[in-house]
């Protein structure tokens, strides 16, 4: 007997379509809700031009406060007074100190042996003594000449008085007709001759005195000139012994012991450690913001010392400009050529809008910033003011509390709106 399949068949119950409709409705409602919920996000995403990760960005908040516009530079200490000693004449050098020795003002540092200069001094001293003897001889000759002229004048005066007496007797005799008229005329001639001789003697004495005084003054000028020449040579001979003009240390020796040097050769340099300055290395692009007299602070061993910017070099070397910073009070234990850091204060502004400084200044041409809000960065036009090492002034375009991107703006590619992703 063949069995049927009644034992294998099962009755299938027909499922209700209501449950399937309900599930479809719930899915549709969820989809519509999701679309409605993220409509704004989708709209923002469609309107954005770029998507940038926040991991490569650096942000900062705009705040209000005081700001010091300054620059930080490096430098080294140098002696404000660092003279060099030179050879005043050619000769052999004898050194009495070594490089690095401590010296005091007036101490003998070196000496020069110059036979030529010593010989020249001896010759000029001999010439001086000769001229002095010539002046003395001329003074004696002047006295003798004045004596002779005075004698001639006195003799002429005596002869005049004798002629006047003779004339008086002649006048008395002619009245009594004791002498003739011819004798009277001869007496008158003698009187006139005596008067003329007396006047000539006086004039000759005066002229001789003027001439002798002139010759004496001329010789005296030669004597004075020779004295100055000898004094100058003596000064040069004395300068062959080189003494220190200051208290400090010996810097560099440019000659060897017993070396023969020429005139004006540099022998050594000296350093006055009691008055040191800082030679600051200022970047070329910051030099235009500086001016002489600005306040500065020099950092030495984690301490700041007040100072003043005293000079700025007009010459650019290796992209840097040298500046001289002078301490208001000399720090203690300061060494020559010591490396230091300096802060030069350009200005001090109070109660201004500011933000941390970053690469956005250069990459945004100092006129563009990206303000962050609702997960996006929006391009904003700004106007910057003064800049310091750490901060920059915001003159317009931003408000207190705004958050902006301060790192490089290159990833934004000048887009108007950028989506920020994690």
C-alpha positions in Angstrom: 0.0 0.0 0.0 1.4 3.3 -1.1 1.5 5.9 1.6 0.5 9.5 0.8 2.2 12.7 1.9 -0.4 13.7 4.4 2.0 13.2 7.2 4.5 15.6 5.7 2.3 18.5 4.8 1.7 21.4 7.2 -1.0 24.0 7.2 0.4 27.5 6.6 -1.5 30.2 8.3 -1.9 33.5 6.2 -0.1 36.4 7.8 -1.7 39.7 8.4 -0.6 42.7 6.2 -1.3 45.2 9.0 2.0 44.5 10.8 4.1 44.9 7.6 2.4 48.2 6.9 3.1 49.4 10.4 6.8 48.6 10.1 7.1 50.4 6.8 5.4 53.5 8.3 7.7 53.6 11.2 10.8 53.4 8.9 9.4 56.2 6.7 8.7 58.4 9.7 12.3 57.9 11.0 13.8 58.7 7.6 11.7 61.9 7.3 12.7 62.9 10.9 16.4 62.3 10.2 16.2 64.4 7.0 14.3 67.2 8.8 16.8 67.1 11.7 19.9 67.3 9.6 18.5 69.7 7.0 20.5 72.6 8.3 23.7 70.5 8.4 23.2 69.3 4.9 22.5 72.8 3.7 25.7 74.0 5.4 27.7 71.1 3.9 26.4 71.9 0.4 27.2 75.6 0.8 30.8 75.0 2.2 33.8 75.2 -0.2 36.3 73.3 1.9 36.5 70.7 4.7 39.5 71.0 7.1 40.4 68.9 10.0 40.7 70.8 13.4 43.7 68.7 14.3 45.9 70.8 12.0 44.6 74.1 13.2 45.4 76.3 16.2 42.8 78.7 17.5 42.7 81.6 20.0 40.1 83.8 21.5 39.9 87.6 21.1 40.2 89.3 24.5 40.5 92.9 25.7 43.5 94.0 27.8 46.8 95.8 27.8 49.6 95.0 25.3 53.2 95.7 25.1 54.6 96.0 21.6 58.2 94.7 21.8 60.7 92.6 20.0 63.0 89.9 21.4 66.6 89.9 20.2 69.8 88.1 21.0 73.1 89.8 21.6 76.4 89.8 23.4 78.1 92.1 25.9 80.9 94.4 24.7 83.0 96.9 26.5 81.7 100.5 26.0 85.3 101.6 26.5 87.8 99.4 24.7 90.8 101.5 23.5 93.8 100.2 21.6 97.4 101.2 22.1 99.6 102.1 19.1 103.3 102.6 18.5 104.2 106.3 18.4 107.4 105.5 16.6 109.3 102.6 15.0 111.3 100.5 17.4 111.6 97.4 19.5 108.7 96.5 21.8 109.2 95.2 25.4 105.9 93.8 26.8 105.3 94.0 30.6 101.8 92.3 30.6 100.1 89.3 29.0 96.7 88.9 27.4 94.0 88.6 30.1 96.0 90.3 32.8 94.2 92.6 35.2 95.5 96.1 35.0 95.1 99.4 36.8 95.1 103.0 35.5 98.6 104.3 35.1 100.3 100.9 35.1 103.2 100.4 32.6 102.1 98.0 29.9 104.9 98.1 27.4 107.9 100.2 26.3 109.5 101.1 22.9 113.2 101.5 22.2 113.5 104.0 19.4 117.2 105.2 19.0 116.1 107.5 16.1 113.6 109.4 18.3 116.1 109.7 21.2 118.8 111.0 18.8 116.4 113.6 17.3 115.5 114.8 20.8 119.2 115.3 21.7 119.8 117.3 18.5 116.9 119.6 19.1 117.9 120.1 22.7 121.4 121.2 21.5 119.7 123.6 19.0 117.6 125.0 21.9 120.6 125.7 24.0 122.4 127.5 21.1 119.4 129.7 20.5 119.1 130.5 24.2 122.8 131.6 24.2 122.1 133.6 21.1 119.2 135.4 22.8 121.4 136.2 25.8 124.2 137.5 23.6 121.7 139.7 21.7 120.4 141.0 25.0 123.9 142.1 26.0 124.5 143.7 22.6 121.2 145.6 22.9 122.3 146.9 26.3 125.6 148.0 24.8 124.0 149.7 21.9 121.5 151.4 24.1 124.4 152.7 26.3 126.3 154.0 23.3 123.1 155.7 21.9 122.4 157.2 25.3 125.9 158.5 25.5 125.7 160.2 22.1 122.4 161.8 23.0 123.8 163.1 26.3 126.9 164.5 24.5 124.7 166.2 22.0 122.7 167.7 24.8 125.9 169.0 26.5 127.1 170.5 23.2 123.6 172.2 22.8 123.8 173.7 26.3 127.4 174.9 25.5 126.2 176.5 22.3 123.3 178.1 24.0 125.7 179.6 26.6 128.0 180.8 23.9 125.0 182.4 22.1 124.0 184.2 25.3 127.5 185.7 25.7 127.6 186.6 22.0 124.3 188.5 22.4 125.7 190.4 25.4 129.0 191.2 23.6 127.3 192.4 20.4 125.4 195.0 22.5 128.6 196.3 23.9 130.2 196.0 20.5 132.9 193.7 21.9 132.5 191.2 19.0 131.8 191.7 15.4 128.6 190.8 13.6 130.4 188.0 11.8 131.4 186.4 15.1 127.7 186.6 16.2 126.6 184.8 13.1 129.2 182.1 13.6 127.9 181.6 17.1 124.3 181.3 15.8 125.4 178.7 13.3 127.1 176.7 16.0 123.9 176.8 18.1 121.8 175.5 15.3 124.2 172.7 14.6 124.1 171.8 18.3 120.3 171.8 18.3 120.2 169.6 15.1 122.7 167.1 16.6 120.7 166.9 19.7 117.4 166.1 17.8 119.2 163.6 15.7 120.7 161.9 18.7 117.2 161.6 20.3 115.6 160.2 17.1 118.5 157.8 16.6 118.1 156.5 20.1 114.4 155.8 19.6 114.9 154.1 16.2 117.8 152.0 17.6 115.7 150.9 20.5 112.8 149.8 18.1 115.2 148.0 15.8 116.9 146.2 18.7 113.6 145.2 20.2 112.4 143.8 16.9 115.5 141.7 16.4 115.2 140.5 20.0 111.5 139.5 19.4 112.5 137.7 16.2 115.1 135.7 18.0 112.7 135.1 20.9 110.2 133.6 18.5 112.8 131.2 17.2 113.5 130.3 20.8 109.8 129.7 21.5 109.5 127.5 18.4 112.5 125.5 19.4 111.1 125.0 22.9 107.8 123.7 21.5 109.7 121.4 19.2 111.8 120.0 22.0 108.7 119.6 24.2 106.9 117.7 21.5 109.8 115.4 21.0 110.1 114.9 24.8 106.4 114.0 24.8 107.0 111.4 22.1 109.9 110.0 24.0 107.8 109.8 27.2 105.1 108.1 25.1 107.5 105.3 24.3 106.5 104.0 27.7 102.9 102.9 27.3 100.7 103.2 30.4 97.1 102.1 30.9 94.5 104.8 30.5 91.9 102.7 32.5 91.5 99.9 35.0 90.4 96.6 33.4 92.0 93.8 31.6 94.4 93.3 28.6 92.4 92.2 25.6 94.5 91.0 22.7 98.3 91.4 22.1 99.1 92.0 18.5 102.9 91.8 18.8 105.4 89.5 20.2 108.1 90.2 22.8 111.0 92.2 21.5 109.4 92.5 18.1 110.4 95.4 15.9 107.3 97.4 14.9 106.6 100.4 12.6 105.0 103.7 13.6 101.3 103.5 14.2 101.3 99.7 14.5 98.5 98.4 16.9 100.2 96.8 19.9 97.3 95.7 22.2 93.7 96.3 23.1 92.3 97.0 26.6 88.9 96.3 28.0 87.1 98.3 30.7 84.9 95.8 32.5 83.2 98.4 34.7 81.1 99.7 31.8 79.7 97.0 29.4 77.1 97.4 26.8 75.0 94.9 24.7 75.4 94.6 21.0 72.0 93.4 19.9 71.3 91.6 16.6 68.1 93.0 15.2 66.3 91.3 12.2 66.3 93.6 9.2 62.4 93.6 8.9 62.1 94.8 12.5 64.7 97.6 12.4 62.3 100.2 10.9 60.1 99.9 14.0 62.9 100.9 16.4 64.2 104.3 17.4 67.0 105.6 19.6 66.0 106.0 23.2 63.5 103.1 23.5 63.3 101.3 26.8 64.8 97.8 26.9 65.3 94.9 29.3 68.3 92.6 29.2 67.9 89.1 30.5 71.0 87.8 32.4 70.8 84.6 34.5 67.0 84.7 34.6 67.1 88.3 35.8 66.0 91.4 33.9 68.0 94.6 34.0 66.7 98.0 32.7 68.5 99.5 29.8 68.1 101.9 26.9 68.6 101.5 23.1 71.4 104.0 22.4 72.3 103.4 18.7 71.2 101.6 15.6 73.6 100.8 12.8 72.6 102.0 9.3 74.3 99.0 7.7 72.7 95.6 7.2 74.9 92.5 7.5 73.6 89.0 6.9 70.0 90.2 7.2 70.6 91.8 10.6 71.2 95.3 12.0 73.4 95.9 15.0 72.1 98.0 17.9 73.8 99.2 21.1 71.9 98.8 24.4 73.3 100.6 27.5 72.5 99.5 31.0 70.9 102.0 33.4 73.0 100.4 36.1 75.9 98.0 35.5 75.0 94.5 36.5 77.5 92.6 38.7 79.5 89.6 37.5 79.1 90.5 33.9 81.7 89.2 31.5 83.0 90.2 28.1 81.3 88.5 25.0 78.6 87.0 27.2 75.5 85.9 25.3 72.3 87.6 26.5 68.7 88.1 25.4 67.1 91.5 25.2 63.5 92.8 25.1 63.1 96.2 23.3 59.8 97.9 24.2 58.3 99.9 21.3 55.0 101.0 22.8 52.5 100.1 25.6 48.8 100.2 24.8 46.0 99.8 27.3 42.5 98.3 27.0 42.6 97.1 23.4 41.3 94.1 21.5 44.0 91.5 21.0 44.7 87.9 20.1 47.6 85.6 20.2 50.0 86.0 17.3 50.3 83.3 14.7 50.9 82.4 11.1 47.5 83.7 10.1 49.0 87.2 9.9 51.4 86.4 7.1 49.2 83.8 5.2 46.2 86.1 5.5 48.0 89.2 4.4 47.2 90.7 7.8 43.7 91.5 6.6 41.9 88.2 6.8 40.8 85.9 9.6 38.6 82.8 9.9 36.1 83.1 12.8 34.8 79.8 14.1 31.1 79.3 14.9 28.8 76.2 14.8 31.5 73.9 13.5 32.5 76.1 10.6 35.1 78.7 9.9 33.9 81.9 8.2 36.2 84.2 6.4 36.2 87.7 8.0 37.9 90.9 7.0 40.0 92.4 9.8 42.3 95.3 10.4 45.4 94.7 12.6 47.2 97.3 14.7 50.5 97.0 16.5 52.2 93.6 16.8 54.3 92.1 19.5 56.2 88.9 19.8 53.2 87.1 21.4 50.1 89.2 20.6 48.6 91.4 17.9 46.1 94.2 18.1 42.7 93.9 16.5 41.4 97.3 15.3 38.2 96.1 13.5 36.4 93.0 12.3 36.2 91.0 15.5 34.7 91.3 18.9 35.6 90.1 22.4 35.0 86.4 22.8 35.3 85.6 19.0 37.4 82.5 18.4 39.6 82.6 15.2 42.2 80.4 13.6 45.7 81.7 14.3 47.7 79.0 12.5 48.4 79.1 8.8 45.4 79.8 6.6 46.9 78.0 3.6 44.5 74.9 4.0 41.5 77.2 3.6 42.5 78.3 0.1 40.7 81.7 0.5 37.3 79.9 0.9 34.5 82.0 2.2 33.2 79.1 4.5 35.0 76.0 5.6 33.6 72.9 7.4 35.7 71.8 10.4 36.0 68.1 10.9 37.5 66.1 13.8 
